[in-house]
Amino acid sequence: MFTLPDIRRLIAGALLLLVFGLIGWAQLDSTRDPDRWQGEVVATYPHDPSAFTQGLTINQGKLYESTGQYGNSSLRRVHLESGRIEKILELGENYFGEGITIFGKKLYQLTWRSRIGFVYDLETFDVVNTFGFSGEGWGLTNDNQHLIISDGSSSVRFLDPETFNVIKRINVKENNLPVTQLNELEYINGEIWANIWHEDRIARISPRTGEILGWVDLSDLYPRSSRVSEDVMNGIAFDQKTQSLFITGKNWPSLFEIKVTQL
């Protein structure tokens, strides 16, 4: 017959086994190999080859693009099928344009090293607000609750879109090793998709844990033999309504609509 102390020890032992089992399962899950995907071109559209693309998004069938380089940075609205620039705002000599995202009726744009972001009226491109942030600005997207920012490291920050306070931070990793050089971002069906600077692949990231869920190989999209060193893939736009995915890069002459399939 068990005494009360015996029962307490049995319960404590069972709880310890449960805790260690959950920890072991979590470790196993966090070190699983990411899924592998590949892209297939569905359609090809013209893209301004002088556009040093740093950010790309789509809204109501219109592309919005941020371009970089001091003295050539801009914010653009682009007609998808023709590549024609419908509206453009030059940033001036002091700013290097980076990632963009549309949140409600506002468009947000980062700058690289100026530690300032701009908030625009989506229709007029009038500046309605600015915000500061620490470190460099690289990629920008949103999850309908937060602005999501990368800075070239493995860290991704989630900001309140009104106060711009950091709400949380995740560290992106694959098999518990940090994944850095996270560049242009897009939030797609509950995942963060990120270009990796100077690589022809996209990371699919868990916004909850930072774990790499999968890799999308786009190495056949635009031959490296046709590029110079900085003409890297750096533009992801996802049309939530049509579930269409668009990819381009810095100074690329084409914008590609693709579909991804698992290998």
C-alpha positions in Angstrom: 0.0 0.0 0.0 1.4 3.4 -1.0 1.8 6.1 1.6 1.2 9.8 0.9 5.0 10.5 0.5 5.2 7.6 -1.9 2.4 8.9 -4.1 4.0 12.4 -4.1 7.3 10.9 -5.2 5.5 9.0 -8.0 3.7 12.1 -9.2 6.9 14.1 -9.1 8.8 11.4 -11.1 6.0 11.3 -13.7 6.0 15.0 -14.1 9.8 15.0 -14.6 9.5 12.3 -17.2 6.8 14.3 -19.0 8.9 17.5 -18.9 12.1 15.8 -20.2 10.0 14.1 -22.9 8.6 17.4 -24.1 12.1 19.0 -24.1 13.4 16.1 -26.1 10.5 16.3 -28.6 11.0 20.1 -29.0 14.8 19.6 -29.6 14.0 16.9 -32.2 11.4 19.1 -33.9 13.8 22.1 -34.0 16.5 20.1 -35.7 14.5 18.5 -38.4 15.6 19.1 -41.9 13.7 21.9 -43.7 11.5 21.0 -46.6 12.9 21.6 -50.1 11.0 23.5 -52.8 11.6 24.7 -56.3 10.2 27.5 -58.4 8.6 27.2 -61.8 8.0 30.2 -64.0 4.4 30.8 -64.8 4.7 34.2 -66.6 7.4 36.8 -67.3 6.9 40.5 -67.2 9.2 43.5 -68.1 11.1 45.1 -65.2 13.2 48.3 -65.3 16.8 47.1 -65.5 18.0 50.3 -63.9 15.9 49.6 -60.7 18.2 48.5 -57.9 15.3 46.6 -56.2 15.3 46.7 -52.4 11.7 46.1 -51.7 8.7 44.8 -53.6 5.0 44.3 -52.7 1.7 44.2 -54.6 -1.7 45.7 -53.8 -4.9 45.7 -55.9 -2.9 44.3 -58.8 -0.4 47.1 -58.7 3.3 46.6 -57.9 5.0 48.9 -55.4 8.8 48.9 -55.5 11.6 50.5 -53.5 14.9 51.1 -55.2 18.3 51.7 -53.6 21.6 53.5 -54.1 22.4 57.0 -52.8 21.1 59.5 -55.3 18.9 57.0 -57.2 16.6 55.7 -54.4 12.9 55.9 -55.1 9.5 54.6 -54.3 7.4 53.5 -57.3 4.0 52.2 -58.3 4.4 50.0 -61.4 1.9 48.5 -63.9 2.4 44.8 -63.6 1.9 43.6 -67.2 3.9 46.4 -68.9 6.5 47.4 -66.3 5.5 51.0 -66.8 6.2 53.3 -63.9 2.9 54.9 -63.0 4.1 57.0 -60.1 7.6 57.7 -58.6 8.9 59.5 -55.6 12.7 60.2 -55.5 14.2 60.0 -52.0 17.1 62.4 -52.6 20.8 62.2 -52.1 20.8 61.3 -48.4 18.7 58.2 -48.3 19.3 54.6 -49.5 15.9 53.0 -50.0 15.2 49.6 -48.6 12.2 47.3 -47.8 8.6 48.3 -48.1 5.2 47.0 -47.0 1.6 48.1 -47.2 -0.4 48.2 -44.0 -4.0 49.4 -44.4 -3.9 52.6 -46.5 -0.3 53.4 -45.6 2.9 52.3 -47.2 6.0 51.9 -45.0 9.6 52.2 -46.3 12.9 51.6 -44.6 16.2 53.2 -45.3 19.5 51.4 -45.1 21.8 53.3 -42.6 19.9 56.5 -41.9 17.9 54.7 -39.1 14.7 56.3 -40.4 11.6 54.9 -41.9 8.9 56.8 -43.9 5.2 56.3 -43.8 3.3 57.4 -46.9 -0.2 57.8 -48.0 -0.7 54.9 -50.4 -2.4 56.9 -53.1 -0.5 60.2 -53.1 3.0 59.1 -51.7 2.8 62.1 -49.4 4.8 61.5 -46.2 2.4 61.3 -43.3 4.9 60.1 -40.6 8.5 59.0 -40.0 9.9 56.6 -37.4 13.3 55.6 -36.1 14.8 52.2 -35.5 18.1 50.8 -34.4 20.7 49.2 -36.6 20.4 48.9 -40.4 17.2 48.6 -42.4 17.0 45.7 -44.8 13.7 43.9 -45.4 10.1 44.9 -44.3 6.8 43.1 -44.3 3.8 42.8 -42.0 1.4 40.1 -40.6 -1.6 42.4 -40.3 -0.6 43.1 -36.7 3.1 44.1 -36.7 5.7 45.5 -39.0 8.4 42.9 -39.5 11.9 44.1 -40.0 15.3 42.4 -40.9 18.7 44.1 -40.6 21.0 41.6 -42.3 21.6 39.6 -39.2 19.7 36.5 -38.0 17.4 38.7 -35.9 13.9 39.7 -37.1 11.9 42.3 -35.1 8.2 42.8 -34.8 7.1 46.5 -34.4 3.9 48.1 -33.4 2.8 49.9 -36.6 1.6 53.0 -34.6 4.1 53.4 -31.9 7.0 51.6 -33.6 8.0 50.0 -30.4 9.6 46.5 -30.6 7.0 44.0 -29.5 9.0 40.8 -29.9 12.1 39.5 -31.7 13.0 36.1 -33.2 16.3 34.7 -34.2 16.2 32.8 -37.4 18.0 29.4 -37.3 18.4 26.1 -39.2 19.2 23.1 -37.0 20.0 25.5 -34.1 22.5 27.5 -36.2 21.9 31.1 -37.1 20.8 32.1 -40.6 22.0 35.6 -41.5 21.9 38.0 -44.4 18.1 38.0 -44.3 17.1 40.6 -46.9 13.8 41.3 -48.6 10.8 39.9 -46.7 7.3 38.9 -47.5 4.6 37.4 -45.2 2.9 34.5 -47.0 0.1 32.4 -45.6 1.5 32.5 -42.0 5.2 32.3 -42.9 7.9 34.9 -43.3 9.7 34.4 -46.7 13.1 36.0 -46.9 15.7 36.5 -49.7 19.2 35.5 -48.5 21.6 38.2 -49.8 23.8 36.9 -52.7 21.9 33.6 -52.8 19.3 32.3 -55.2 17.0 30.8 -52.6 14.3 31.9 -50.3 14.0 30.9 -46.6 10.5 30.0 -45.3 10.6 31.0 -41.7 8.3 30.3 -38.7 7.2 33.7 -37.3 6.8 32.0 -33.9 10.1 30.2 -33.4 12.4 31.6 -36.1 13.1 28.0 -37.4 13.6 27.5 -41.1 10.6 25.6 -42.3 11.8 25.2 -45.9 14.0 26.5 -48.7 12.8 27.5 -52.2 15.5 27.0 -54.8 15.3 29.6 -57.6 18.8 29.2 -59.0 17.4 28.6 -62.5 15.3 31.7 -62.6 17.8 34.2 -64.0 21.3 33.0 -65.1 24.2 34.3 -63.1 26.2 34.6 -66.3 23.8 37.4 -67.3 24.5 39.4 -64.1 27.2 41.5 -62.4 28.1 40.9 -58.8 25.3 43.0 -57.1 22.5 42.0 -59.5 21.2 39.6 -56.9 17.7 38.2 -56.4 16.0 40.7 -54.1 12.2 41.1 -54.5 9.3 39.0 -53.3 5.7 40.1 -53.8 2.7 37.9 -52.9 -0.9 38.7 -54.0 -3.0 37.3 -51.2 -6.2 37.5 -53.4 -4.9 35.5 -56.3 -2.2 33.6 -54.4 0.3 34.7 -57.1 4.0 35.0 -56.3 6.3 37.4 -58.0 10.1 37.5 -57.9 12.7 39.9 -59.3 16.2 41.2 -58.4 18.5 44.2 -58.5 18.8 45.5 -62.1 17.0 42.5 -63.4 15.2 43.1 -66.8 12.4 40.7 -65.9 9.8 40.1 -63.1 8.8 36.5 -62.8 5.5 35.0 -61.7 6.2 31.6 -60.2 4.6 28.7 -58.5 6.5 26.5 -56.0 6.4 22.8 -55.7 7.9 20.5 -53.1 10.8 18.3 -54.1 
